[in-house]
Amino acid sequence: MSYNTFGHMFRVTTWGESHGPAIGCVIDGCPPRIPLDVGDIQPWLDRRRPGQSKFTTQRQEADQVEILSGVFEGQTTGTPISLLIRNTDQRSRDYGDIATRYRPGHADVAYDTKYGIRDYRGGGRSSARETAMRVAAGAVARKVLGAGVRIRGAMVQVGPHGIDRARLDWDLVNANPLFCPDAQALPVWEDYLADIRKKGSSIGAVIEVVAEGVPAGLGAPIYGKLDSDLAMALMSINAVKGVEIGEGFAAASLTGEENADPMRMEEGRLRFASNHAGGVLGGISTGQPLVARFAVKPTSSILTPVPSVTREGENVDVMTKGRHDPCVGIRAVPVGEAMMACVLADHLLRHRGQVGS
């Protein structure tokens, strides 16, 4: 299986399966002499870690990261950085019943059709467990970007329930298990998700990620566009079915006058009056906040029997047992942040390589 690597100058390769002994990643292209230790990575992993509330899977994984290479005396050496997380709470027996049955909505039938073999234990490589290593890589990418770039994510919609942007409070995001930025929407979401969970069902969500302090000039025309690389990175996250930059699909209903971001010179600096473009024009960053949203589908593992087939072509009904997220979008927030960080770090290094600092 190829295509486990993303990025050009800042390259990340992830490996491992959901119920294997460990998962890991190798980061190549990180510049030398950047201060880095486990303490720079672990807090970001803790935000994604499962089992922290009744709204996520109860699989208990500490997700303790180990740095195996690429760091010496607290600094990166410029050589590949290898990170590892050991799996400690696998319950492969939960998946024995679907060893030959394809779970609707999962990658089971697609993997088996393509490769002729699949790891049925929690989906193996297709499991969202893989995203832990993206978060670890994103922590390293943040160090490359430096403190001047701030990346924040929030869940802005659960099922049909969205936030009121007039009440958006970034300080609230890390103070609740749903990464909700709206104090009035939070109890509505909690009641709604509690009901979804009680029914053994699931629901989708929309995540917004914003990067502030992004320097102007990142990205390249035509096939190296910053927004196209970001869309690819976010779309590669498990269960993501749609990505938009700036106004996104809403731009289709705006007039040219409404969608334009007026510019003026103020105190010797270029200023924008709005940010419908989401911080990117012609595939190149403008210096405005980079804004992206992605839609996460409902978790495919539900307790309701769904018609499917076996590997041998027999018609069956499949009910997925085990420990699953009623809304996988919740833990996708730190993953989206990480992918934003990796894309920006990659483009920052590419920019330096082409036009200097």
Short mmCIF file of the C-alpha atoms (twelve columns), coordinates in Angstrom:
data_MODEL
# 
_entry.id   MODEL 
# 
loop_
_atom_site.group_PDB 
_atom_site.id 
_atom_site.type_symbol 
_atom_site.label_atom_id 
_atom_site.label_alt_id 
_atom_site.label_comp_id 
_atom_site.label_asym_id 
_atom_site.label_seq_id 
_atom_site.Cartn_x 
_atom_site.Cartn_y 
_atom_site.Cartn_z 
_atom_site.pdbx_PDB_model_num 
ATOM 1   C CA . MET A 1   0.000   0.000   0.000   1 
ATOM 2   C CA . SER A 2   1.486   3.313   -1.083  1 
ATOM 3   C CA . TYR A 3   0.354   6.895   -0.505  1 
ATOM 4   C CA . ASN A 4   0.979   7.051   3.225   1 
ATOM 5   C CA . THR A 5   3.055   10.238  2.880   1 
ATOM 6   C CA . PHE A 6   1.945   13.849  2.451   1 
ATOM 7   C CA . GLY A 7   3.850   17.106  2.046   1 
ATOM 8   C CA . HIS A 8   6.817   18.129  -0.081  1 
ATOM 9   C CA . MET A 9   9.469   19.864  2.034   1 
ATOM 10  C CA . PHE A 10  7.830   18.984  5.357   1 
ATOM 11  C CA . ARG A 11  6.974   15.346  4.682   1 
ATOM 12  C CA . VAL A 12  4.945   13.152  7.012   1 
ATOM 13  C CA . THR A 13  4.604   9.390   6.690   1 
ATOM 14  C CA . THR A 14  2.233   7.605   9.076   1 
ATOM 15  C CA . TRP A 15  2.158   3.876   9.747   1 
ATOM 16  C CA . GLY A 16  0.369   1.322   11.897  1 
ATOM 17  C CA . GLU A 17  -3.090  -0.133  12.408  1 
ATOM 18  C CA . SER A 18  -5.865  0.461   14.913  1 
ATOM 19  C CA . HIS A 19  -5.340  -2.837  16.719  1 
ATOM 20  C CA . GLY A 20  -1.662  -3.409  15.997  1 
ATOM 21  C CA . PRO A 21  1.034   -3.075  18.665  1 
ATOM 22  C CA . ALA A 22  1.713   0.585   17.851  1 
ATOM 23  C CA . ILE A 23  1.159   3.475   15.472  1 
ATOM 24  C CA . GLY A 24  3.773   5.974   14.405  1 
ATOM 25  C CA . CYS A 25  5.012   8.564   11.962  1 
ATOM 26  C CA . VAL A 26  8.236   9.749   10.388  1 
ATOM 27  C CA . ILE A 27  8.682   13.475  9.757   1 
ATOM 28  C CA . ASP A 28  11.308  14.333  7.162   1 
ATOM 29  C CA . GLY A 29  12.415  17.837  6.254   1 
ATOM 30  C CA . CYS A 30  12.131  19.463  9.664   1 
ATOM 31  C CA . PRO A 31  14.857  22.135  9.935   1 
ATOM 32  C CA . PRO A 32  17.602  21.637  12.535  1 
ATOM 33  C CA . ARG A 33  18.066  23.420  15.862  1 
ATOM 34  C CA . ILE A 34  14.367  23.764  16.666  1 
ATOM 35  C CA . PRO A 35  13.718  23.115  20.383  1 
ATOM 36  C CA . LEU A 36  11.576  19.970  20.668  1 
ATOM 37  C CA . ASP A 37  10.722  17.419  23.327  1 
ATOM 38  C CA . VAL A 38  7.776   15.234  24.319  1 
ATOM 39  C CA . GLY A 39  6.250   18.141  26.231  1 
ATOM 40  C CA . ASP A 40  5.791   20.021  22.956  1 
ATOM 41  C CA . ILE A 41  3.754   17.164  21.465  1 
ATOM 42  C CA . GLN A 42  1.824   15.488  24.291  1 
ATOM 43  C CA . PRO A 43  -0.619  18.345  25.083  1 
ATOM 44  C CA . TRP A 44  -1.951  18.297  21.526  1 
ATOM 45  C CA . LEU A 45  -2.411  14.523  21.654  1 
ATOM 46  C CA . ASP A 46  -4.226  14.827  24.977  1 
ATOM 47  C CA . ARG A 47  -6.867  17.010  23.289  1 
ATOM 48  C CA . ARG A 48  -7.594  14.258  20.757  1 
ATOM 49  C CA . ARG A 49  -7.273  11.295  23.149  1 
ATOM 50  C CA . PRO A 50  -10.317 8.964   23.327  1 
ATOM 51  C CA . GLY A 51  -12.336 8.163   26.422  1 
ATOM 52  C CA . GLN A 52  -12.374 11.659  27.920  1 
ATOM 53  C CA . SER A 53  -16.142 12.149  27.883  1 
ATOM 54  C CA . LYS A 54  -19.382 10.239  27.309  1 
ATOM 55  C CA . PHE A 55  -19.556 11.801  23.847  1 
ATOM 56  C CA . THR A 56  -16.534 9.903   22.466  1 
ATOM 57  C CA . THR A 57  -15.400 6.288   22.228  1 
ATOM 58  C CA . GLN A 58  -14.592 4.750   25.609  1 
ATOM 59  C CA . ARG A 59  -11.445 3.090   24.316  1 
ATOM 60  C CA . GLN A 60  -8.815  4.003   26.911  1 
ATOM 61  C CA . GLU A 61  -5.574  4.954   25.217  1 
ATOM 62  C CA . ALA A 62  -3.024  7.158   26.998  1 
ATOM 63  C CA . ASP A 63  -1.522  8.089   23.620  1 
ATOM 64  C CA . GLN A 64  1.880   8.653   25.220  1 
ATOM 65  C CA . VAL A 65  4.257   9.675   22.452  1 
ATOM 66  C CA . GLU A 66  7.880   8.566   22.241  1 
ATOM 67  C CA . ILE A 67  10.549  10.344  20.193  1 
ATOM 68  C CA . LEU A 68  12.800  7.695   18.656  1 
ATOM 69  C CA . SER A 69  15.037  9.799   16.412  1 
ATOM 70  C CA . GLY A 70  15.758  13.229  14.985  1 
ATOM 71  C CA . VAL A 71  16.157  15.024  18.322  1 
ATOM 72  C CA . PHE A 72  19.396  15.440  20.287  1 
ATOM 73  C CA . GLU A 73  19.873  17.415  23.466  1 
ATOM 74  C CA . GLY A 74  16.429  18.957  23.119  1 
ATOM 75  C CA . GLN A 75  16.820  20.163  19.527  1 
ATOM 76  C CA . THR A 76  15.924  18.812  16.128  1 
ATOM 77  C CA . THR A 77  18.954  17.633  14.168  1 
ATOM 78  C CA . GLY A 78  17.547  17.992  10.653  1 
ATOM 79  C CA . THR A 79  17.348  14.207  10.284  1 
ATOM 80  C CA . PRO A 80  14.063  12.252  10.161  1 
ATOM 81  C CA . ILE A 81  12.011  12.528  13.339  1 
ATOM 82  C CA . SER A 82  10.390  9.229   14.263  1 
ATOM 83  C CA . LEU A 83  7.455   9.267   16.691  1 
ATOM 84  C CA . LEU A 84  5.699   6.261   18.208  1 
ATOM 85  C CA . ILE A 85  2.529   5.639   20.235  1 
ATOM 86  C CA . ARG A 86  1.899   2.178   21.628  1 
ATOM 87  C CA . ASN A 87  -1.636  0.767   21.466  1 
ATOM 88  C CA . THR A 88  -2.617  -0.458  24.922  1 
ATOM 89  C CA . ASP A 89  -6.395  -1.007  24.874  1 
ATOM 90  C CA . GLN A 90  -7.091  -3.125  21.805  1 
ATOM 91  C CA . ARG A 91  -10.210 -5.316  21.954  1 
ATOM 92  C CA . SER A 92  -9.982  -7.152  18.665  1 
ATOM 93  C CA . ARG A 93  -12.583 -9.678  19.823  1 
ATOM 94  C CA . ASP A 94  -15.221 -6.975  19.351  1 
ATOM 95  C CA . TYR A 95  -14.732 -7.365  15.603  1 
ATOM 96  C CA . GLY A 96  -14.838 -11.148 15.274  1 
ATOM 97  C CA . ASP A 97  -18.426 -11.096 14.033  1 
ATOM 98  C CA . ILE A 98  -17.579 -8.877  11.063  1 
ATOM 99  C CA . ALA A 99  -14.426 -10.683 9.947   1 
ATOM 100 C CA . THR A 100 -16.199 -11.719 6.742   1 
ATOM 101 C CA . ARG A 101 -18.978 -9.117  6.785   1 
ATOM 102 C CA . TYR A 102 -18.655 -5.681  5.211   1 
ATOM 103 C CA . ARG A 103 -19.730 -2.842  7.488   1 
ATOM 104 C CA . PRO A 104 -21.848 -0.309  5.548   1 
ATOM 105 C CA . GLY A 105 -20.216 3.115   5.428   1 
ATOM 106 C CA . HIS A 106 -16.773 1.751   6.282   1 
ATOM 107 C CA . ALA A 107 -13.828 1.075   3.980   1 
ATOM 108 C CA . ASP A 108 -14.179 -2.714  4.351   1 
ATOM 109 C CA . VAL A 109 -15.520 -3.508  0.884   1 
ATOM 110 C CA . ALA A 110 -13.264 -0.919  -0.809  1 
ATOM 111 C CA . TYR A 111 -10.059 -2.258  0.806   1 
ATOM 112 C CA . ASP A 112 -10.984 -5.870  0.121   1 
ATOM 113 C CA . THR A 113 -11.857 -5.113  -3.510  1 
ATOM 114 C CA . LYS A 114 -8.587  -3.243  -4.090  1 
ATOM 115 C CA . TYR A 115 -6.084  -5.348  -2.121  1 
ATOM 116 C CA . GLY A 116 -7.770  -8.719  -1.692  1 
ATOM 117 C CA . ILE A 117 -7.128  -8.540  2.037   1 
ATOM 118 C CA . ARG A 118 -8.243  -6.308  4.897   1 
ATOM 119 C CA . ASP A 119 -7.609  -5.925  8.602   1 
ATOM 120 C CA . TYR A 120 -11.091 -6.236  10.086  1 
ATOM 121 C CA . ARG A 121 -9.922  -5.297  13.607  1 
ATOM 122 C CA . GLY A 122 -11.397 -1.843  13.890  1 
ATOM 123 C CA . GLY A 123 -10.713 -1.152  10.235  1 
ATOM 124 C CA . GLY A 124 -6.945  -1.506  10.510  1 
ATOM 125 C CA . ARG A 125 -5.311  1.238   8.480   1 
ATOM 126 C CA . SER A 126 -8.628  2.919   7.651   1 
ATOM 127 C CA . SER A 127 -9.379  3.532   11.326  1 
ATOM 128 C CA . ALA A 128 -9.419  7.078   12.708  1 
ATOM 129 C CA . ARG A 129 -6.801  5.810   15.164  1 
ATOM 130 C CA . GLU A 130 -4.255  6.775   12.477  1 
ATOM 131 C CA . THR A 131 -5.070  10.450  13.017  1 
ATOM 132 C CA . ALA A 132 -3.246  10.474  16.357  1 
ATOM 133 C CA . MET A 133 0.007   10.555  14.406  1 
ATOM 134 C CA . ARG A 134 -1.212  13.466  12.308  1 
ATOM 135 C CA . VAL A 135 -1.746  15.375  15.548  1 
ATOM 136 C CA . ALA A 136 1.774   14.467  16.680  1 
ATOM 137 C CA . ALA A 137 3.198   15.647  13.361  1 
ATOM 138 C CA . GLY A 138 1.123   18.804  13.622  1 
ATOM 139 C CA . ALA A 139 2.768   19.585  16.952  1 
ATOM 140 C CA . VAL A 140 6.168   19.503  15.256  1 
ATOM 141 C CA . ALA A 141 4.816   21.628  12.406  1 
ATOM 142 C CA . ARG A 142 3.692   24.267  14.914  1 
ATOM 143 C CA . LYS A 143 7.277   24.482  16.156  1 
ATOM 144 C CA . VAL A 144 8.469   25.042  12.584  1 
ATOM 145 C CA . LEU A 145 5.902   27.807  12.100  1 
ATOM 146 C CA . GLY A 146 6.823   29.535  15.357  1 
ATOM 147 C CA . ALA A 147 4.739   31.384  17.914  1 
ATOM 148 C CA . GLY A 148 3.689   34.029  15.387  1 
ATOM 149 C CA . VAL A 149 1.231   31.652  13.713  1 
ATOM 150 C CA . ARG A 150 -1.816  30.717  15.788  1 
ATOM 151 C CA . ILE A 151 -4.021  27.823  14.713  1 
ATOM 152 C CA . ARG A 152 -7.386  27.221  16.364  1 
ATOM 153 C CA . GLY A 153 -10.259 24.901  15.585  1 
ATOM 154 C CA . ALA A 154 -13.824 24.536  16.826  1 
ATOM 155 C CA . MET A 155 -16.897 22.473  16.111  1 
ATOM 156 C CA . VAL A 156 -19.410 24.911  14.648  1 
ATOM 157 C CA . GLN A 157 -22.268 22.531  13.841  1 
ATOM 158 C CA . VAL A 158 -23.566 19.206  15.155  1 
ATOM 159 C CA . GLY A 159 -26.240 17.602  13.027  1 
ATOM 160 C CA . PRO A 160 -28.729 20.429  12.306  1 
ATOM 161 C CA . HIS A 161 -27.570 22.559  15.252  1 
ATOM 162 C CA . GLY A 162 -25.111 25.335  14.415  1 
ATOM 163 C CA . ILE A 163 -23.584 28.118  16.479  1 
ATOM 164 C CA . ASP A 164 -24.510 31.783  16.550  1 
ATOM 165 C CA . ARG A 165 -21.385 33.526  15.254  1 
ATOM 166 C CA . ALA A 166 -22.282 36.635  17.205  1 
ATOM 167 C CA . ARG A 167 -21.555 34.579  20.334  1 
ATOM 168 C CA . LEU A 168 -18.376 32.860  19.067  1 
ATOM 169 C CA . ASP A 169 -15.901 32.656  21.968  1 
ATOM 170 C CA . TRP A 170 -12.571 30.977  21.235  1 
ATOM 171 C CA . ASP A 171 -11.729 30.866  24.954  1 
ATOM 172 C CA . LEU A 172 -14.673 28.514  25.484  1 
ATOM 173 C CA . VAL A 173 -13.463 25.902  22.989  1 
ATOM 174 C CA . ASN A 174 -10.979 24.119  25.249  1 
ATOM 175 C CA . ALA A 175 -13.226 24.449  28.304  1 
ATOM 176 C CA . ASN A 176 -15.782 21.859  27.135  1 
ATOM 177 C CA . PRO A 177 -15.576 18.330  25.674  1 
ATOM 178 C CA . LEU A 178 -17.345 19.297  22.440  1 
ATOM 179 C CA . PHE A 179 -14.916 22.060  21.376  1 
ATOM 180 C CA . CYS A 180 -18.000 24.307  21.194  1 
ATOM 181 C CA . PRO A 181 -17.387 28.082  20.925  1 
ATOM 182 C CA . ASP A 182 -20.960 29.102  21.763  1 
ATOM 183 C CA . ALA A 183 -22.073 28.964  25.416  1 
ATOM 184 C CA . GLN A 184 -25.762 28.863  24.527  1 
ATOM 185 C CA . ALA A 185 -25.363 26.169  21.876  1 
ATOM 186 C CA . LEU A 186 -23.358 23.900  24.219  1 
ATOM 187 C CA . PRO A 187 -26.248 22.569  26.379  1 
ATOM 188 C CA . VAL A 188 -28.356 22.037  23.243  1 
ATOM 189 C CA . TRP A 189 -25.554 19.971  21.718  1 
ATOM 190 C CA . GLU A 190 -25.022 17.985  24.914  1 
ATOM 191 C CA . ASP A 191 -28.701 17.011  25.156  1 
ATOM 192 C CA . TYR A 192 -28.848 16.217  21.454  1 
ATOM 193 C CA . LEU A 193 -25.735 14.009  21.526  1 
ATOM 194 C CA . ALA A 194 -26.866 12.259  24.697  1 
ATOM 195 C CA . ASP A 195 -30.040 11.236  22.885  1 
ATOM 196 C CA . ILE A 196 -28.093 10.121  19.801  1 
ATOM 197 C CA . ARG A 197 -25.784 8.043   21.987  1 
ATOM 198 C CA . LYS A 198 -28.681 6.497   23.914  1 
ATOM 199 C CA . LYS A 199 -30.236 5.360   20.633  1 
ATOM 200 C CA . GLY A 200 -26.963 3.733   19.554  1 
ATOM 201 C CA . SER A 201 -26.882 6.016   16.538  1 
ATOM 202 C CA . SER A 202 -24.475 8.709   15.328  1 
ATOM 203 C CA . ILE A 203 -24.427 12.167  13.766  1 
ATOM 204 C CA . GLY A 204 -22.146 14.339  11.656  1 
ATOM 205 C CA . ALA A 205 -20.548 17.712  12.315  1 
ATOM 206 C CA . VAL A 206 -18.806 20.711  10.767  1 
ATOM 207 C CA . ILE A 207 -15.374 21.817  11.978  1 
ATOM 208 C CA . GLU A 208 -13.820 25.237  11.390  1 
ATOM 209 C CA . VAL A 209 -10.069 25.828  11.547  1 
ATOM 210 C CA . VAL A 210 -8.537  29.304  11.516  1 
ATOM 211 C CA . ALA A 211 -4.834  30.166  11.221  1 
ATOM 212 C CA . GLU A 212 -3.830  33.698  12.189  1 
ATOM 213 C CA . GLY A 213 -0.436  35.299  11.618  1 
ATOM 214 C CA . VAL A 214 0.102   33.428  8.346   1 
ATOM 215 C CA . PRO A 215 2.612   35.452  6.306   1 
ATOM 216 C CA . ALA A 216 1.553   36.685  2.888   1 
ATOM 217 C CA . GLY A 217 3.044   34.868  -0.092  1 
ATOM 218 C CA . LEU A 218 2.714   31.192  0.882   1 
ATOM 219 C CA . GLY A 219 1.504   28.963  -1.906  1 
ATOM 220 C CA . ALA A 220 2.168   28.884  -5.627  1 
ATOM 221 C CA . PRO A 221 -0.024  29.343  -8.718  1 
ATOM 222 C CA . ILE A 222 -1.786  26.589  -10.629 1 
ATOM 223 C CA . TYR A 223 -0.722  23.248  -9.096  1 
ATOM 224 C CA . GLY A 224 0.880   24.369  -5.842  1 
ATOM 225 C CA . LYS A 225 -1.980  26.410  -4.442  1 
ATOM 226 C CA . LEU A 226 -2.105  26.755  -0.677  1 
ATOM 227 C CA . ASP A 227 -5.865  26.286  -0.562  1 
ATOM 228 C CA . SER A 228 -5.849  23.226  -2.812  1 
ATOM 229 C CA . ASP A 229 -3.174  21.560  -0.659  1 
ATOM 230 C CA . LEU A 230 -5.142  22.441  2.458   1 
ATOM 231 C CA . ALA A 231 -8.335  21.032  0.947   1 
ATOM 232 C CA . MET A 232 -6.520  17.808  0.091   1 
ATOM 233 C CA . ALA A 233 -5.076  17.537  3.596   1 
ATOM 234 C CA . LEU A 234 -8.419  18.086  5.289   1 
ATOM 235 C CA . MET A 235 -10.235 15.811  2.845   1 
ATOM 236 C CA . SER A 236 -7.774  13.025  3.699   1 
ATOM 237 C CA . ILE A 237 -8.996  12.946  7.305   1 
ATOM 238 C CA . ASN A 238 -11.156 9.910   8.008   1 
ATOM 239 C CA . ALA A 239 -14.914 10.501  7.557   1 
ATOM 240 C CA . VAL A 240 -14.523 13.945  5.953   1 
ATOM 241 C CA . LYS A 241 -16.920 14.413  3.024   1 
ATOM 242 C CA . GLY A 242 -16.568 18.098  2.189   1 
ATOM 243 C CA . VAL A 243 -14.130 21.021  2.513   1 
ATOM 244 C CA . GLU A 244 -14.549 24.745  1.905   1 
ATOM 245 C CA . ILE A 245 -12.209 27.733  2.127   1 
ATOM 246 C CA . GLY A 246 -13.489 31.156  3.212   1 
ATOM 247 C CA . GLU A 247 -17.120 31.591  2.176   1 
ATOM 248 C CA . GLY A 248 -16.883 28.277  0.345   1 
ATOM 249 C CA . PHE A 249 -20.179 27.098  -1.104  1 
ATOM 250 C CA . ALA A 250 -21.942 30.154  0.302   1 
ATOM 251 C CA . ALA A 251 -19.996 32.263  -2.223  1 
ATOM 252 C CA . ALA A 252 -22.200 30.835  -4.963  1 
ATOM 253 C CA . SER A 253 -25.129 32.878  -3.654  1 
ATOM 254 C CA . LEU A 254 -23.206 36.161  -3.324  1 
ATOM 255 C CA . THR A 255 -22.873 38.919  -5.897  1 
ATOM 256 C CA . GLY A 256 -19.460 40.107  -7.013  1 
ATOM 257 C CA . GLU A 257 -19.861 43.204  -4.865  1 
ATOM 258 C CA . GLU A 258 -20.756 41.146  -1.795  1 
ATOM 259 C CA . ASN A 259 -17.952 38.620  -2.278  1 
ATOM 260 C CA . ALA A 260 -15.168 41.134  -2.984  1 
ATOM 261 C CA . ASP A 261 -12.722 41.901  -0.181  1 
ATOM 262 C CA . PRO A 262 -12.117 45.680  -0.514  1 
ATOM 263 C CA . MET A 263 -8.541  46.925  0.009   1 
ATOM 264 C CA . ARG A 264 -7.084  50.205  1.240   1 
ATOM 265 C CA . MET A 265 -3.707  51.466  2.383   1 
ATOM 266 C CA . GLU A 266 -3.733  52.453  6.053   1 
ATOM 267 C CA . GLU A 267 -0.636  53.684  7.866   1 
ATOM 268 C CA . GLY A 268 1.512   52.376  5.047   1 
ATOM 269 C CA . ARG A 269 0.039   48.862  5.138   1 
ATOM 270 C CA . LEU A 270 -2.422  47.036  2.919   1 
ATOM 271 C CA . ARG A 271 -5.686  46.406  4.768   1 
ATOM 272 C CA . PHE A 272 -8.703  44.278  3.812   1 
ATOM 273 C CA . ALA A 273 -12.216 45.266  4.834   1 
ATOM 274 C CA . SER A 274 -13.454 41.654  4.799   1 
ATOM 275 C CA . ASN A 275 -12.190 38.107  4.332   1 
ATOM 276 C CA . HIS A 276 -14.622 36.239  2.096   1 
ATOM 277 C CA . ALA A 277 -11.640 34.644  0.323   1 
ATOM 278 C CA . GLY A 278 -10.522 32.970  3.542   1 
ATOM 279 C CA . GLY A 279 -6.992  34.359  3.394   1 
ATOM 280 C CA . VAL A 280 -6.076  33.002  -0.046  1 
ATOM 281 C CA . LEU A 281 -6.135  34.626  -3.503  1 
ATOM 282 C CA . GLY A 282 -4.850  32.805  -6.570  1 
ATOM 283 C CA . GLY A 283 -3.630  30.012  -4.315  1 
ATOM 284 C CA . ILE A 284 -1.339  32.400  -2.391  1 
ATOM 285 C CA . SER A 285 -1.842  33.601  1.194   1 
ATOM 286 C CA . THR A 286 -2.787  37.257  1.594   1 
ATOM 287 C CA . GLY A 287 -1.725  37.691  5.213   1 
ATOM 288 C CA . GLN A 288 -5.329  37.538  6.377   1 
ATOM 289 C CA . PRO A 289 -6.535  34.692  8.627   1 
ATOM 290 C CA . LEU A 290 -6.667  31.407  6.735   1 
ATOM 291 C CA . VAL A 291 -10.168 29.980  7.216   1 
ATOM 292 C CA . ALA A 292 -11.268 26.443  6.342   1 
ATOM 293 C CA . ARG A 293 -14.247 24.277  7.238   1 
ATOM 294 C CA . PHE A 294 -14.835 20.579  6.729   1 
ATOM 295 C CA . ALA A 295 -17.867 18.341  7.070   1 
ATOM 296 C CA . VAL A 296 -17.578 15.029  8.927   1 
ATOM 297 C CA . LYS A 297 -20.101 12.298  8.212   1 
ATOM 298 C CA . PRO A 298 -21.904 10.357  10.973  1 
ATOM 299 C CA . THR A 299 -19.868 7.546   12.480  1 
ATOM 300 C CA . SER A 300 -20.581 4.459   10.382  1 
ATOM 301 C CA . SER A 301 -20.439 2.108   13.382  1 
ATOM 302 C CA . ILE A 302 -23.966 2.060   14.823  1 
ATOM 303 C CA . LEU A 303 -26.064 -0.420  16.791  1 
ATOM 304 C CA . THR A 304 -28.914 -0.407  14.272  1 
ATOM 305 C CA . PRO A 305 -28.745 -3.420  11.907  1 
ATOM 306 C CA . VAL A 306 -28.026 -2.293  8.332   1 
ATOM 307 C CA . PRO A 307 -28.318 -4.500  5.198   1 
ATOM 308 C CA . SER A 308 -24.955 -5.618  3.811   1 
ATOM 309 C CA . VAL A 309 -23.163 -8.610  2.300   1 
ATOM 310 C CA . THR A 310 -20.432 -11.029 3.290   1 
ATOM 311 C CA . ARG A 311 -17.149 -11.604 1.491   1 
ATOM 312 C CA . GLU A 312 -18.754 -14.703 -0.035  1 
ATOM 313 C CA . GLY A 313 -21.709 -12.712 -1.417  1 
ATOM 314 C CA . GLU A 314 -24.315 -13.644 1.176   1 
ATOM 315 C CA . ASN A 315 -26.924 -11.045 2.148   1 
ATOM 316 C CA . VAL A 316 -26.762 -10.200 5.871   1 
ATOM 317 C CA . ASP A 317 -27.612 -7.452  8.336   1 
ATOM 318 C CA . VAL A 318 -24.656 -5.879  10.139  1 
ATOM 319 C CA . MET A 319 -24.721 -4.308  13.585  1 
ATOM 320 C CA . THR A 320 -21.327 -2.969  14.640  1 
ATOM 321 C CA . LYS A 321 -20.344 -3.767  18.219  1 
ATOM 322 C CA . GLY A 322 -17.444 -2.223  20.124  1 
ATOM 323 C CA . ARG A 323 -16.617 1.260   21.383  1 
ATOM 324 C CA . HIS A 324 -17.410 4.044   18.951  1 
ATOM 325 C CA . ASP A 325 -17.881 7.809   18.804  1 
ATOM 326 C CA . PRO A 326 -21.516 8.949   18.492  1 
ATOM 327 C CA . CYS A 327 -20.017 11.995  16.749  1 
ATOM 328 C CA . VAL A 328 -16.538 11.436  15.338  1 
ATOM 329 C CA . GLY A 329 -16.416 15.123  14.454  1 
ATOM 330 C CA . ILE A 330 -15.625 15.989  18.078  1 
ATOM 331 C CA . ARG A 331 -12.130 14.505  18.013  1 
ATOM 332 C CA . ALA A 332 -11.607 15.754  14.470  1 
ATOM 333 C CA . VAL A 333 -11.037 19.289  15.791  1 
ATOM 334 C CA . PRO A 334 -7.387  18.768  16.858  1 
ATOM 335 C CA . VAL A 335 -6.827  16.675  13.728  1 
ATOM 336 C CA . GLY A 336 -7.982  19.540  11.507  1 
ATOM 337 C CA . GLU A 337 -5.684  21.920  13.362  1 
ATOM 338 C CA . ALA A 338 -2.779  19.517  12.860  1 
ATOM 339 C CA . MET A 339 -3.349  19.213  9.128   1 
ATOM 340 C CA . MET A 340 -3.518  23.001  8.828   1 
ATOM 341 C CA . ALA A 341 -0.196  23.233  10.682  1 
ATOM 342 C CA . CYS A 342 1.484   20.603  8.498   1 
ATOM 343 C CA . VAL A 343 0.341   22.268  5.266   1 
ATOM 344 C CA . LEU A 344 1.497   25.695  6.439   1 
ATOM 345 C CA . ALA A 345 4.883   24.369  7.595   1 
ATOM 346 C CA . ASP A 346 5.343   22.656  4.252   1 
ATOM 347 C CA . HIS A 347 4.474   25.809  2.304   1 
ATOM 348 C CA . LEU A 348 6.647   27.982  4.528   1 
ATOM 349 C CA . LEU A 349 9.678   25.805  3.764   1 
ATOM 350 C CA . ARG A 350 8.772   25.653  0.060   1 
ATOM 351 C CA . HIS A 351 8.477   29.442  -0.001  1 
ATOM 352 C CA . ARG A 352 11.901  29.863  1.585   1 
ATOM 353 C CA . GLY A 353 13.379  27.454  -0.926  1 
ATOM 354 C CA . GLN A 354 12.018  29.395  -3.883  1 
ATOM 355 C CA . VAL A 355 12.156  33.060  -2.904  1 
ATOM 356 C CA . GLY A 356 14.130  33.095  0.356   1 
ATOM 357 C CA . SER A 357 12.870  34.400  3.695   1 
# 
